[in-house]
Amino acid sequence: MRLSIRQNIPNAITLLNLFLGCVAIVCAFNGLLTYVPIIVFIAGLADFADGLAARVLKVHSPLGGQLDSLADMVTFGVVPGIAMFQLLALSFDPNPNLMDPRPDSAPHLWYLAPAFLITIFSAIRLAKFNVDERQTKGFLGLATPASTALVLGMVAGLYSDRLGPIDNRMDELILQPSLLYGVTILISILLVAEIPMFSLKFKGAGFRGNELRYFIIFFGISLIMWLGLASGMIIIPVYMFLSLANNWVNSLRHQTAY
């Protein structure tokens, strides 16, 4: 299959997403966890830009679709699993040395391994999305960028200095093993759950029909200006709550209509 330079522009942007995901993995395993949310945020912009470039240039190819899924698997599947792994390591030992083979030198790896449930269920999620024709206007289950934003929001919150007097308490909360295991299980379930989640694809420019989208965008921007990337640990739960509330309201409307 031969593709022109114009057709390969979106693919090049997709590969930038993959490249940044690989860099984030190296940072996570080399004591540079604080850089991971920033790198993945830029990768997320690339993930958005490749689709935008394909639409603007009017170039679509099966190769591009496959590359996009593979890049997303690394950036939004492997990276959040590793980030959760490192958070769990920190929750058991403030100064873990995961490269030391002695059993008493670091938390037992089996205590940390459940973090990769996020990676496993992200793979299932992405595979389902590729073959599910129902997810053109919305999502069924939590999208992998959203689950990644939640995990990396916790990472950013751990190193943030924008929370003022509650900084220390927030650090203690984030590094509670029970919370980390709970978030891991919740994310894993929601990634593959048949629960409708609204997307940010607008139905025209009007407010009617886009209320939730406008709210989550303005709420998100406001929170990012205050907390930076740590805002992901608040924005994503609010997004999930609004999706569930929207489903309930739509269900009531449907029952009333009949």
C-alpha positions as CSV (number, residue, x, y, z in Angstrom):
1,M,0.0,0.0,0.0
2,R,1.6,3.3,-1.2
3,L,0.6,6.5,0.6
4,S,1.5,10.0,-0.4
5,I,3.2,12.5,1.9
6,R,-0.2,14.3,2.3
7,Q,-1.8,11.0,3.4
8,N,1.0,10.3,5.8
9,I,0.7,13.6,7.8
10,P,-2.0,12.2,10.1
11,N,0.0,9.0,10.5
12,A,3.1,11.0,11.5
13,I,1.1,12.8,14.2
14,T,-0.2,9.4,15.4
15,L,3.4,8.2,15.6
16,L,4.2,11.3,17.7
17,N,1.6,10.1,20.2
18,L,3.3,6.7,20.2
19,F,6.7,8.2,20.7
20,L,5.6,10.4,23.6
21,G,3.9,7.3,25.2
22,C,7.3,5.5,25.0
23,V,9.1,8.5,26.6
24,A,6.5,8.6,29.4
25,I,7.1,4.9,30.1
26,V,10.9,5.5,30.5
27,C,10.2,8.5,32.7
28,A,7.9,6.5,34.9
29,F,10.5,3.8,35.5
30,N,13.4,6.2,36.1
31,G,12.2,8.4,38.9
32,L,10.7,11.0,36.7
33,L,7.0,10.2,37.4
34,T,6.2,13.9,37.8
35,Y,6.8,14.5,34.0
36,V,4.5,11.7,32.9
37,P,1.2,13.7,33.1
38,I,2.8,16.5,31.0
39,I,4.1,14.2,28.4
40,V,0.9,12.3,28.1
41,F,-1.1,15.5,27.9
42,I,0.9,16.5,24.8
43,A,0.4,13.0,23.5
44,G,-3.3,13.5,24.0
45,L,-3.2,16.6,21.9
46,A,-1.5,14.7,19.2
47,D,-4.2,12.0,19.4
48,F,-6.8,14.7,18.8
49,A,-4.8,16.4,16.1
50,D,-4.3,13.2,14.0
51,G,-8.0,12.8,13.5
52,L,-8.5,16.5,12.9
53,A,-5.7,16.4,10.3
54,A,-7.3,13.4,8.5
55,R,-10.6,15.2,8.3
56,V,-9.1,18.5,7.1
57,L,-6.9,16.8,4.5
58,K,-9.7,14.4,3.7
59,V,-7.4,11.4,3.9
60,H,-8.5,8.2,5.6
61,S,-6.8,4.9,5.5
62,P,-7.1,1.5,7.2
63,L,-3.4,1.8,8.1
64,G,-4.1,5.1,9.9
65,G,-6.9,3.5,12.0
66,Q,-4.6,0.6,13.0
67,L,-1.8,2.9,13.9
68,D,-4.1,5.0,16.0
69,S,-5.3,2.1,18.1
70,L,-1.7,0.8,18.6
71,A,-0.5,4.2,19.7
72,D,-3.4,4.6,22.0
73,M,-2.7,1.2,23.5
74,V,0.7,2.4,24.6
75,T,-0.1,5.9,25.7
76,F,-3.6,5.3,27.2
77,G,-3.2,1.7,28.1
78,V,0.4,0.8,29.1
79,V,1.3,4.2,30.6
80,P,-1.6,4.5,33.1
81,G,-1.0,0.9,34.2
82,I,2.7,1.8,34.9
83,A,1.7,5.0,36.6
84,M,-0.7,3.1,38.9
85,F,2.0,0.5,39.5
86,Q,4.3,3.3,40.7
87,L,1.7,4.9,42.9
88,L,1.1,1.6,44.6
89,A,4.9,1.2,45.0
90,L,5.0,4.6,46.7
91,S,2.1,3.8,48.9
92,F,4.0,0.8,50.4
93,D,7.4,2.4,50.4
94,P,8.1,6.1,50.0
95,N,11.5,5.3,48.4
96,P,11.0,2.1,46.5
97,N,13.8,0.4,44.6
98,L,12.0,-1.8,42.1
99,M,15.2,-2.8,40.4
100,D,16.6,-4.5,43.5
101,P,15.9,-8.2,43.5
102,R,16.0,-8.7,47.2
103,P,12.5,-9.4,48.6
104,D,13.0,-7.1,51.6
105,S,14.2,-4.1,49.5
106,A,10.9,-3.2,47.8
107,P,7.2,-3.9,48.0
108,H,6.4,-7.4,46.8
109,L,5.7,-7.1,43.1
110,W,2.5,-9.1,43.4
111,Y,1.1,-6.3,45.6
112,L,1.7,-3.9,42.7
113,A,0.8,-6.1,39.7
114,P,-3.0,-5.5,39.9
115,A,-2.2,-2.0,38.5
116,F,-1.9,-3.7,35.1
117,L,-5.6,-4.6,35.1
118,I,-6.0,-1.1,33.7
119,T,-3.7,-2.0,30.8
120,I,-5.5,-5.3,30.2
121,F,-9.0,-3.8,30.2
122,S,-7.7,-0.9,28.1
123,A,-6.7,-3.4,25.4
124,I,-10.2,-5.0,25.6
125,R,-11.8,-1.6,25.4
126,L,-9.8,-0.5,22.3
127,A,-10.4,-3.8,20.6
128,K,-14.2,-3.6,21.2
129,F,-14.2,0.1,20.1
130,N,-12.7,-0.9,16.7
131,V,-15.5,-3.4,15.9
132,D,-18.4,-1.7,17.7
133,E,-20.5,0.4,15.3
134,R,-22.7,1.7,18.1
135,Q,-20.0,4.2,19.3
136,T,-20.1,6.8,16.6
137,K,-21.9,9.5,18.5
138,G,-21.0,8.5,22.1
139,F,-19.1,5.9,24.1
140,L,-20.1,2.7,25.7
141,G,-17.9,2.5,28.8
142,L,-15.1,4.9,29.8
143,A,-12.8,6.0,27.0
144,T,-9.1,5.2,27.5
145,P,-8.0,8.9,27.4
146,A,-10.5,9.6,30.2
147,S,-9.2,6.7,32.4
148,T,-5.7,7.9,31.8
149,A,-6.6,11.4,32.8
150,L,-7.9,10.1,36.1
151,V,-4.8,8.1,36.9
152,L,-2.4,10.8,35.8
153,G,-4.5,13.4,37.6
154,M,-3.7,11.5,40.8
155,V,0.0,11.5,39.9
156,A,0.0,15.2,39.2
157,G,-2.0,15.8,42.4
158,L,0.7,14.0,44.4
159,Y,3.4,16.4,43.1
160,S,1.2,19.5,42.9
161,D,1.8,22.6,45.1
162,R,-1.5,24.3,44.1
163,L,-3.6,22.8,46.8
164,G,-2.3,25.0,49.6
165,P,-2.9,23.8,53.1
166,I,-4.4,20.5,52.0
167,D,-1.4,19.4,50.0
168,N,-0.1,16.9,52.7
169,R,-3.6,15.5,53.3
170,M,-4.1,15.0,49.6
171,D,-0.8,13.2,49.3
172,E,-1.8,10.9,52.1
173,L,-5.2,10.2,50.5
174,I,-3.8,9.5,47.1
175,L,-1.2,7.1,48.5
176,Q,-3.8,5.0,50.4
177,P,-3.4,1.4,49.0
178,S,-7.2,0.8,49.4
179,L,-8.0,3.9,47.3
180,L,-5.5,2.9,44.6
181,Y,-6.8,-0.6,44.4
182,G,-10.4,0.7,44.4
183,V,-9.7,3.1,41.5
184,T,-7.9,0.4,39.6
185,I,-10.9,-2.0,39.9
186,L,-13.4,0.8,39.1
187,I,-11.6,2.0,36.0
188,S,-11.2,-1.6,34.8
189,I,-14.9,-2.3,35.1
190,L,-15.9,1.0,33.5
191,L,-13.6,0.6,30.5
192,V,-15.6,-2.4,29.3
193,A,-19.0,-1.7,30.9
194,E,-22.0,-1.3,28.5
195,I,-22.7,2.1,30.1
196,P,-23.4,5.1,27.7
197,M,-20.9,8.0,28.2
198,F,-21.5,11.2,26.4
199,S,-18.7,12.3,24.0
200,L,-17.5,15.9,23.3
201,K,-18.7,15.8,19.7
202,F,-21.0,18.8,19.4
203,K,-24.4,18.6,17.8
204,G,-24.1,22.0,16.1
205,A,-22.9,25.1,17.8
206,G,-26.1,25.8,19.8
207,F,-26.5,25.3,23.5
208,R,-29.6,23.1,23.3
209,G,-28.5,19.4,23.1
210,N,-25.0,20.4,24.1
211,E,-25.6,21.4,27.7
212,L,-23.4,18.7,29.2
213,R,-20.6,19.2,26.7
214,Y,-20.4,23.0,27.4
215,F,-20.6,22.4,31.1
216,I,-17.8,19.8,31.2
217,I,-15.6,22.0,28.9
218,F,-16.0,25.2,30.9
219,F,-15.8,23.3,34.2
220,G,-12.7,21.5,33.0
221,I,-10.9,24.7,31.8
222,S,-11.6,26.5,35.0
223,L,-10.3,23.5,37.1
224,I,-7.2,23.2,34.9
225,M,-6.4,26.9,35.4
226,W,-6.6,26.2,39.2
227,L,-5.1,22.8,39.6
228,G,-3.2,22.1,36.4
229,L,-3.2,18.5,35.3
230,A,-4.1,17.4,38.8
231,S,-7.6,18.5,37.8
232,G,-8.0,15.1,36.0
233,M,-8.8,13.4,39.3
234,I,-11.8,15.6,39.7
235,I,-13.0,16.2,36.1
236,I,-13.2,12.6,35.2
237,P,-15.4,11.5,38.2
238,V,-17.6,14.5,37.5
239,Y,-17.8,13.4,33.8
240,M,-18.8,9.9,34.9
241,F,-21.4,11.2,37.3
242,L,-22.9,13.5,34.6
243,S,-23.0,10.5,32.2
244,L,-24.9,8.3,34.6
245,A,-27.3,11.2,35.5
246,N,-27.9,11.8,31.8
247,N,-28.6,8.1,31.3
248,W,-31.1,8.2,34.2
249,V,-32.9,11.3,32.8
250,N,-33.1,9.9,29.3
251,S,-34.5,6.7,30.8
252,L,-37.2,8.6,32.6
253,R,-38.0,10.5,29.4
254,H,-38.3,7.3,27.5
255,Q,-40.6,5.8,30.1
256,T,-42.8,9.0,30.1
257,A,-43.0,8.9,26.3
258,Y,-44.6,5.5,26.5
